[in-house]
């Protein structure tokens, strides 16, 4: 497929040691021929082999713009499968802009966001799930997210989807062949065999669908809400965990009125820490709004850190907090261990429940933080969230398509159980096949493809 030639700055548009201008398309080499000169004036770009690097200068007419290195990659063996050139220049904003403008004047056009990866997809070098993994690699905020994205980029998810589709296509083709030629292809016992195959496929799909929540946490981090009554030490805990004074800490109850969000890197994954307003009944309208927001954040939390002030008796506000904790992953932090203890762990257990792990800490003295980190690891990393390089889906579009495909397979199973004619099976089998195809980028509308790649950065 022939496209026009595009160009973009592939490195950050800021002062740096090096800047990269990427050109892709049929005219890439001819454009470079016009603006690049070797130190040896007898050499020509068009004579140079692919996968070679050359030193020289870039000119705008007769004006020297920069001393550069150029990388040559001829299609189809390039990222986009097209002729591709990268110009490595000095990383000044002005010099990168001047080279970019010169390439555009020579016939290239500015690339749209993600257009290089979009061409790799449209030209068949990668499927859509791998293209989406490219952006996930760029945006990965922790080690586990990076490993998951690289696994998907290598085809971990795509290979499973292709296996599902190949199996479904084989069964559909066999069934249609048997229906067209019943004299030579028998369907005796076929329904039972098909049922066993579909049950296995549906089970494998369910495993992949169920991995989405783990994948989301790997990709986005653990949404961790710090909850408690006013002056329980929530803001002090946030400051200790992130290692700087971000939250205001005073003796005045109700100091925190709004959500304060910070990110903590822990054991290969990130925690999105949210400090919230203290939960209590109050006549202050602004504080009421803060309490409402705290409850909303807790409702959608992956983990709640319930901070209990052990120097004060528990009261009706703690009863209100206990309602929020129901059916949540919770760690109870018995704070202010440096003061005289009024509330014991047993008293908290009787009020809140003994199902939650409890840790004695002092946010003021920075005590108990290692125990908290260990407990978070135990709750997540050694449990369902552990990442072992198996296929994990992190994209809601993939999850939806898998659910639709599995639903179609279960409908075939129902048809088998109800003794329906075999020609009913093929409709739902092909629906499952097509639903899985959406993950790889088949049969997608141009609008959706454009929307997906519009989220990429320019130059990738």
PyMOL commands that set and color helices and strands:
alter all, ss='L'
color gray80, all
select helices_A, chain A and resi 28-35+45-47+93-105+115-122+128-139+143-153+156-180+190-220+234-242+285-299+316-325+345-352+369-381+396-417+422-440+446-454
alter helices_A, ss='H'
color red, helices_A
select strands_A, chain A and resi 6-9+16-24+36-38+52-60+63-73+84-91+109-110+222-228+260-266+269-275+303-309+330-335+357-360
alter strands_A, ss='S'
color yellow, strands_A
deselect
rebuild
show_as cartoon
